[in-house]
Amino acid sequence: MSLSDHIGWEGRLDDAMRVAVAAPDPGLHRMAGELIRHGGKRLRPRLLFLCASLGCAAEEVLVDSAAAIELLHVASLLHDDVMDGAATRRGAPSVNSRWGNTDAATTGTHVLACAMAVLARLPQAAASAVTEAAFTVCRGQLRETEHVYDTNLDADEHLEILRMKTATLFELPCRLGADLAGCDPAHIRGLAEFGRELGVAFQLTDDLLDLVGDSACLGKPTGADLRAGVFSHAVLLALRQDPGGRLAALLRHEELTGAEAAEAAALVRASGTVDSTRELARERARRAAAALAELPPFPGRDELADLARHTLSRTR
């Protein structure tokens, strides 16, 4: 199946999502549509369509599957922003900063329910796959919350949290797109591995942007993770270098000022662990590329390979 068969899927996806989150209450309707209106990368739906090009699947089923996955992602962002106290999202004020935590959390639950409603139209196996992924994301979020301000968090445990919380929603569209397209089970496993490794590489790179990124490009302030006590891989490695040093002393405080967060970020950059984290991200991207190389040629393969490469150089 050529990707040209699905030209315009982005517009159809946005339409499907807007219809899905429609609510009779005007306030809930506006809040639920806020992140959809501001777009986003639509990376997970893109993965689904690209992986489905290895076989053949009905457009309507792919659009519904992509909408369910993206709505699940949007719901997780709404809840994340409440938990992190985020002021911005996708370059605009976050829902929680505009309407308050209670309304934002309610909206996140509404969007999750909308995703479940879309799932009801899918084949049972597809609905089960998305539901299981949602469980995994929730467990990952809980584990992250349990380790907030934990300067002793093990780096391997942190990677497992990334796998659960982020990589799950990369693996899912790759696996599901190939499955819906009737692909060989071995090829489905290969694409699932690609998505999983890509997701870890993506999150490692994303976390570095909180330390070295430009807030104008990111659409959100840097240092937010440090102030929220969510310590990235580079931060944890830097803490291991000097457990009783200045960085550890700063990060044990739950009320970091902007100046203290900037000092902590500078200490991490000076430690060299930003470079070692970048190398780890490159290694996970190489694993993704290797999994992709094992598959036969198909229309979406080159774009998937480009995604793995570009993940490492992203600035937002």
Buried (B, 14 or more C-beta within 10 A) or exposed (E): BEBEBBEEBBEBBBEBBBEBBEBEEEEBBBBBBBBBEEEBEBBBBBBBBBBBBBBEBEBEBBBBBBBBBBBBBBBBBBBBBBBBEBBBBBEBEBBBBBBEBEBBBBBBEBBBEBBBEBBEBBEEEBBEBBBEBBEBBBBBBEBBEEBBBBBEBEBEEBBBBBBBBBBBBBBBBBBBBBBBBEBEEEBBBBBBBBBBBBBBBBBBBBBBBBBBBEBEEBEBBBBBBBBBBBBBBBBBBBBBBEEEEEBBEBBEEEEBEEEBBBBBBEBBBEBEBBEBBBEBBBBBBBBBBBBBEEBEEBBBBEBBBEBBEEBBEBEB
